[in-house]
Amino acid sequence: MKLDLFVTALLLTLPTLSFAQDGESAATRSPEDMSVDERMAMMKTAAKYDNCIYSQTISRVGAFPDIRQAVDFAMGEYLAKLTDLDKSIVAMGLEADCANAFSKQVRKHAAHKILPELTVQKSCG
């Protein structure tokens, strides 16, 4: 009877133990666990991307009939910078989904930031 009870208790704890081991092997961190330096590195990389998009679209806007094409062109030219950002975030121990979401937000922000200025530049020039 004691042996049956012991085996039952052991079997009930095995899935929990194997789950904990799987979670430990993944070694992913939460964004809340990031240090200030890690956050600053992410933001510096995002700012570099934003500056590249800005300078590329401003210099090339006259070559395109539609300002959105200029933005799309610049984003295509600097796609590797977003990929590098993703890789650096994953290297910090965060999940790839988190890295991808941050990169998408950086990309959207860059596009929304430059479009109004391009509109003014295209209409005045």
N, C-alpha and C positions, 0 to 999 in steps of 0.2 A: 504494500500500500504506500509506504513512504517512497519507494522507488518510483512508483507511478506518478506520485505528486511531484517529485523532483524532475522527472522527465517532462511532464506537462509544463512546469514552470520554465524549464530550460527551452522548450520549444516555443513558448510564448515570447521569450526574450530574444530569440535569435533574429527575427526580422528587425527588431529595434537595434540590435547590435550591428547588423550588416548595413542598415541605413546610416547609422552614425559613421561607420567607416567610409561609406560612399561620400558622405558630406565632407568628411575630413580630407579625402583624397582630391576632391574638386578644389579645395582651398580658395574659394571665391570670397571676396569681401563685399561688404555693403558700402554704398557711397558715403554713409555716415561715418565710416571708419577711416576715411581718407584724411591725410594730414593737410595742413595749410599749404605746405610746399608742393604737395601733389596737386592740389586744387589750382595753385598758382601756375604750375607747369601746364596744366590743361588749358587754362585761360590764356596763357601766353601763346600756345600753339593755335588756339582758336582765333586770337587776335592777328597772328601772322597770316592765317588763311583769309581772314576778313580783309586785311590790307592788300593781299595779292589779288583778290577778286576786285576790290575797288580800283586799284591801279590798272589792272588789265582791262576792265570794262570802260573806264574813263578814256584810256588811250585808244580803244578799238571801237567805240560806239559809232563813229562816223562810217565805219566799214559795213555796217549792217542796217537794213531798212527798218528794223524793229528793235527797240532797246532790249526786249526780252531775249532776242537772239544773241546780243552781245553778252548778256549775263550768262546765258546757257553756254556760250563758247568759253567764257572765263572759268566757269565751274567745271567744264570738261577738262580744261588745261590744268587745273589744280586739284583734280580728284585724288591724286596720289597723296597730297597733304592731308586729306581727310582719312585716307587709309592709314597713314602714319599715326594720326591721332587715335584711331581705333586701336591700333596695335599697342600704342603706349598705354592706353587705358587698360587694356587686357593684361599687359605686362605688370601693371600695378596690382593685379589680382581681382579686378572687377569682371563681371560677366560680359560676354560679347554683346548681349542684348543691351546692356547699359551703355556700352561704348557706342554701339550703333545709334541708339536713341540720342545720345549727346551730339554725335556727329551730324545727324539729321537736323537737330535744332540749330547747330552752328551754321549749317548750309542755308537753312531757311532764313535765319537772321541776316546773313550776308546778302541774300537776294532782296529781302525786304528793306534793307538799309540803303542799298544802292539804287533801286528802281526810282524813287522820287527824284533823286539828284539827276539821274539820266534823263528823266522826263523834262526837267527844266533845261538841261544842257541841250537836248535835242530840239526843243521848241524854240530856244533862243539862238541856236547856231545854225 
